[in-house]
């Protein structure tokens, strides 16, 4: 990767009843290959190009970042969908992704020189604390959650199921490992020559990644699954016969998972009069497999434009605090104040979005507005505070405008549920 001026590096089918896969029905949605390719491309474009960490005039470097970003995040999505995990599982694996990239690949987590990370705040056990905090949050949101959520919105038929078969999953996994190696041999030798992280740190990162993977793929799906449900290979929990009504299957009389009702409302991308399939969910939902909390039917949500303003304000506050750390170097204890503010901001934003996602009124249009607010602000502030050459600033401005236009078109195709704010 190139040096990062701001210091943020690289930075239609319903859910199948239990056992139907064994009867010959495919667990993979139509358009799954296009969806997988879209996610592979979107991830580095959003995380690197969209902020200016990789400037527009170096856009060709995205080809080098595709394996670790695109393959890595697709691998995360596929693993979570296969075990019926929710957004909380994606968050944990997003943290694991950051540890792999910065702790093992770039080794910026501990380097005393790379990106000036050691000068941002007091170090702890030889670790660059502020750098890791900011990049962990950044990667979870802009490298993992947002690209996955946007791909789910573009290809709604498969949002709760895997895109890849077993062979494809193995290939993507190998590609992601190769991506870590490419990162290691392409950036540190030129920008941090001679530094290698201590063995204890590398082993610690690997141990933490393994622990996060177990929590995300084994523990959380079982805690979130309704009693009698089994996390299934199709990517969502398959309810047992005694829980069919609670799962919101058509004909049960209950709201369909994802906050839709079997009222004949057109599904996104579907035909008029076709009810939206069960099992769909999206960014901000408690669980992409369609499970919601006990308050899912009654929770209130803001209007879509308010969700967009919230996404914009949260992103602006996060980047502003990071810019304060970046330009207020001195490695003093004062840096703990913006670091604490960043942590509080992330916790409040995550809690609010999760709370809204448990409401039946939380719709695809809300999700699109939320993503649009975050992405447009992300690129706009990148043009102001990350890049410096005119071509890069113009490029980020065009990315922001194009993002707004494309998401506006996508939002117009997503009707609000009846009674939504």
C-alpha positions, 0 to 999 in steps of 0.5 A: 500500500502507499503511504497514507496521508491521514494515517488510516491505512487500507484502510429472490428465494425464501429461507429454506425449511429444515432439510430442504437442501438435502432434497435437492434444492440449491442453497445458493441464490441466483446471481451469486457469482455476480454478487461475490464479484461485486463484494470483491471489487467494492471492498477495496474501492470503499476502504482504500479508494473511497477515503484516499488512503490509496489516492486516485492517481494510484488506483491501479494499486487496487489490483494488489489489494484485491486479495486481502480486501476482496477475498478476505472480506468475502471469506468472512461473509461466507463463513458467517452465512454458513453458520447462521451468524449475525452482524455481531459475528461480522464485527468480531471477524472484522476485528480479526481482519484488522489484526491479520492486516496490521498485526501480521501483514503490515506489522504496523500495530507494533512498528515504531516507524511505519505511518508515524503510528507510534507518535500518535499516542502513548504505546502500551506493551510496544503496541501503537494504541491509537493507530490500532483503535482507529483502524480496528473501527475503520476496518469493521465498518468500512472494510467489512460491514458496509461492503457486505451490506451494500452487496446484500442490498444490490443482490437481495435474493441472496443476502442471507445465504452463501455465494460460494460452493465449497471449492470456491470457498477454499480458493478464496481462502487461499487467495486471502492468505496470498493477499496477506503475503503480498501486503507483507512483501510490498509495503514494509520493505519500502516504507519500514525496512528492516522491521519485523514484529517480535514472535510473541506479538505474531503468536498473540495476533494469531491466538486472538484471531483464532479466539475471535473466530470461535466466538463469531462462528461457534458461540454467537450463532448458538446464542442467537438461534431460537430454541430448536433451531440449528445453524445451517450450512445455507447460511441461516438458522434452520428452524425445527418444526416446533419453531416454524411459526416463530420463524415467520414463514409464510402462512404463520400469521407473523411478520416475515423476518426482516420486518416485512409482512406477507401483505403482497408488498413487492419485494425489492427486485421482485414482481408487483404483488410478490411478497418479500421472501422470508429470511431477508435482513440487512445492515442494522438488523439484529441478524442477517438470517432474519431473527430479531429481538423481542422488541422487533415488532414495536421499536421506533425508527427515525425517518430514512433521511434522519438515518442518513444524517446520522450516518454522515454525522457519525462518520464526520465525528469519527474522522474529525477525531482521527484528524485531531490525533493525526495532526496533534502528534506528541505522544502525550497523555492528551491523546487519551481524550480523543481516543476515549471519545472515539470509543464512546462514539463507536459504542453509541453508534453501534448500539443505536443502529442495532436498536433500530435494526430490531424494529419491523419498521427498519427498511431497506430504504433506511439502510440505504440512507444510512450507508449513503450518509456514511459513504458520501461523508467518508469520501468528502472528508477524504478529499479535505483531510487525506489527499493533497493533489488536485486530481485526487481531490477531484476524484474523491469528489466524483466518487462522493457524487457518484455514490449519492446518485447510485444509492438514490437510484437504489433507494427509489426501488425500495418502498417503505413498509406500511406504517414506517416513519 
